[in-house]
Amino acid sequence: MKFDNKAVFQDLNFKLEKGSMTALLGPNGTGKTTLINILMKLLVPTSGSFKFDEKVKLGYVPQFRNIDAEYPLSIKAFISLNAPLIKSKQVKDQIHHELEETHLLDIQNTRMGEASGGQKQRAYLAQALLDNPNMIILDEATASLDPVAKDELMKLIQHLNKEHGMTVLFVTHDVPLARKYMKEYLYLNHGTVKQGKMSEFEGDYE
Ligand SMILES: Nc1ncnc2c1ncn2[C@@H]1O[C@H](COP(=O)(O)OP(=O)(O)OP(=O)(O)O)[C@@H](O)[C@H]1O
């Protein structure tokens, strides 16, 4: 991938297996977000190609960013933004199910603006789950969350992987967190990528 003739990375060659849990690691500015944008087809690579199995359905949880304290929608209404305006019983049931799955049922009427960082990220996850993805990409979704909220989100991701076979690609700078929850790593640095088992990841680039 090049921007203005400057290569961000080249000769990337990797494969993500169905049901894998991969941390996408790398120093600032090495192209993690660029790579994700390519995978999500938001960016076209300068050259090269990639292919998803035709059964792959992608979901996405964005980087943590704070929502205005005055934001008027409830957690439930926010999640429902990703559902048709006129909601069939089936859609209503699914919203209920995703609220339950992400442990937000009891606080579904709390305003998003008042929710904690962890609750907001779980709401983004619930919103993504409404599309029934079988692969989920998380872009620094735990950055700036406190340790308890990080663990809660990661445990949920782990549950989705174990119980629902969800393939996970998790962009993070948090190597200890990746060691705790991820099974594989992709390490982007010096314009190329290394892949391996998270338990064998050496190096602390921070
Ligand atoms: N649209 C763009 N036009 C020009 N340069 C870009 C564009 N998008 C990204 N870049 C450059 O590409 C490089 C990779 O950026 P990217 O945001 O993908 O890195 P990153 O690994 O996600 O960084 P971080 O860890 O800080 O989030 C950077 O040097 C960035 O300035």
The ligand as an SDF file (V2000), in Angstrom:
LIG
                    3D

 31 33  0  0  0  0  0  0  0  0999 V2000
   -5.1480    8.6290    3.6870 N   0  0  0  0  0  0  0  0  0  0  0  0
   -3.8400    8.7130    3.9150 C   0  0  0  0  0  0  0  0  0  0  0  0
   -3.0530    9.5090    3.1660 N   0  0  0  0  0  0  0  0  0  0  0  0
   -1.7310    9.5910    3.3810 C   0  0  0  0  0  0  0  0  0  0  0  0
   -1.0760    8.8850    4.3280 N   0  0  0  0  0  0  0  0  0  0  0  0
   -1.7960    8.0650    5.0940 C   0  0  0  0  0  0  0  0  0  0  0  0
   -3.2240    7.9350    4.9390 C   0  0  0  0  0  0  0  0  0  0  0  0
   -3.6740    7.0450    5.8520 N   0  0  0  0  0  0  0  0  0  0  0  0
   -2.5850    6.6400    6.5390 C   0  0  0  0  0  0  0  0  0  0  0  0
   -1.4680    7.2390    6.0880 N   0  0  0  0  0  0  0  0  0  0  0  0
   -0.0960    7.0140    6.5840 C   0  0  0  0  0  0  0  0  0  0  0  0
    0.1440    5.6250    6.5810 O   0  0  0  0  0  0  0  0  0  0  0  0
    0.8780    5.2230    7.7210 C   0  0  0  0  0  0  0  0  0  0  0  0
    0.1210    4.1470    8.4810 C   0  0  0  0  0  0  0  0  0  0  0  0
   -0.9920    4.7260    9.1730 O   0  0  0  0  0  0  0  0  0  0  0  0
   -2.0140    3.8360   10.0310 P   0  0  0  0  0  0  0  0  0  0  0  0
   -3.0000    4.7880   10.6430 O   0  0  0  0  0  0  0  0  0  0  0  0
   -2.5370    2.7430    9.2040 O   0  0  0  0  0  0  0  0  0  0  0  0
   -1.0460    3.2530   11.1470 O   0  0  0  0  0  0  0  0  0  0  0  0
   -1.4120    2.4810   12.4890 P   0  0  0  0  0  0  0  0  0  0  0  0
   -0.4390    1.3520   12.6010 O   0  0  0  0  0  0  0  0  0  0  0  0
   -2.8510    2.1480   12.5210 O   0  0  0  0  0  0  0  0  0  0  0  0
   -1.0650    3.5870   13.5750 O   0  0  0  0  0  0  0  0  0  0  0  0
   -1.5820    3.7460   15.1060 P   0  0  0  0  0  0  0  0  0  0  0  0
   -1.0260    2.6030   15.8630 O   0  0  0  0  0  0  0  0  0  0  0  0
   -0.9570    5.0580   15.5020 O   0  0  0  0  0  0  0  0  0  0  0  0
   -3.0850    3.8030   15.0710 O   0  0  0  0  0  0  0  0  0  0  0  0
    1.1530    6.4990    8.5030 C   0  0  0  0  0  0  0  0  0  0  0  0
    2.4250    6.9680    8.1680 O   0  0  0  0  0  0  0  0  0  0  0  0
    0.0750    7.4350    8.0280 C   0  0  0  0  0  0  0  0  0  0  0  0
    0.5040    8.7780    8.1220 O   0  0  0  0  0  0  0  0  0  0  0  0
  1  2  1  0
  2  3  1  0
  2  7  2  0
  3  4  2  0
  4  5  1  0
  5  6  2  0
  6  7  1  0
  6 10  1  0
  7  8  1  0
  8  9  2  0
  9 10  1  0
 10 11  1  0
 11 12  1  0
 11 30  1  0
 12 13  1  0
 13 14  1  0
 13 28  1  0
 14 15  1  0
 15 16  1  0
 16 17  2  0
 16 18  1  0
 16 19  1  0
 19 20  1  0
 20 21  2  0
 20 22  1  0
 20 23  1  0
 23 24  1  0
 24 25  2  0
 24 26  1  0
 24 27  1  0
 28 29  1  0
 28 30  1  0
 30 31  1  0
M  END
$$$$
